[in-house]
């Protein structure tokens, strides 16, 4: 009975901690400006099913993609077994479904064991790739301290959970063989049974230890994930559903600027027809200086980032030694919104702490290094859009601060004076033909 009470307390505590953290993340994401992503629902469902559920973009890199799918499918399906563990833990039973499901239970256990072995092998391979082979994208400048440790913690944690699952089954198999009672099939863990001897009492102790280790580990894992880059396990689904469905090269227009241009281009337009701002209402900022100037979708992108580094490995600016790393843009955005969320006032509104995303987290050098090629967006396995944040930071620099590199300033001046990016008058545009006559 004591074990059942302890189990119930742990289960409730894990659920509460998980729920509180999810509530905090949701609040932080909603600090962003509103954006309508409710259109084209059938296309959004297809995108989510193909990209998040079907892992469609992961296999662009076959080795990592296939191993990731093994971990993803294995870990998700094996946790179906958690239903039995929860019932056993609360009711004080042991493998309660084995009698009622009969042969199908054998099939499930065998299926789970094969998947568990696959997950364990894939985690070991990933640890070797990350720490022995030292693939470049895992060791860029931003991957220090916590970001660097997080991936290893998760991989080791998953490996231990799978080992505990197989060891728990191995002890049950050994007890079954010694007692001659039971007919559950353990196609993988039976090969581990010899590790734990043939003393029934010891086997029972080891089995109970592995059972508790597994369930406590899963509860702890669920809570830890909400603080980890592995939050994408959950957020990949809404993030891909609400992804931008427009062609990559199509940029959004700022509504305030669009209205001004329309007034300029329409000689019959009434400049006073637009509704006046409400009394005391502050004019909107052009572009983005801090996370509250971004949209909720951009903040959702930041929380969904897997830190896999595919974006940075495909970025031409990063490849040529520039300071820009699209992954760092997303990590910085997440770090900043986390800090802003912790410092909210009593009214739930952000408090000015003298810092901003642009300048304190992301430098102007990084922003201007971007070529706007969308390689990072194409590479991301969960449809994150670092470019949209970079463009909004640029808009702020140009339209609010009048800052831009000399080459871009020259182009702006040419457009203003000549109606084109080139330093030639419109009257002289066809002079190049004179050399051909």
ABEGO torsion letter per residue (X at the ends): XAAAAAAAAAAAAAAAAAAAAAAAAAAAAAABBBBBAABGAAAAAAAAAAAAAAGAAAAABAAAAAAAAAAAAAAAAAAAAAAAAAAAAAAGBBGAAAAAAEAAAAAAAAAAAAAAAAAAAAAAAAAAAAAAAGBAAAABAABBEAAAAAAAAAAAAAAAAAAAAAAAAAAAAAAAAAAGBEABBBAAAAAAAAAAEABAAAAAAAAAAAAAAAAAAAAAAAAAAAABAAAAAAAAAAAAAABBABBAABBBBBAAAAAAAAAAABAABBAAABBBBBBGBBBBBBEBABAAABBAAAAAAAAABAGAGAAAAABAAAAAGBABBAAAAAAAAAAAAAAAAAABBAAGBBBBAGBBABGAABBAAAAAABAGAGAAAAABAAGBBAAAAAAAAAAAAAAAAGBBBAAAAAAAAAAAAAGBABABBAAAAAAAAAAAX
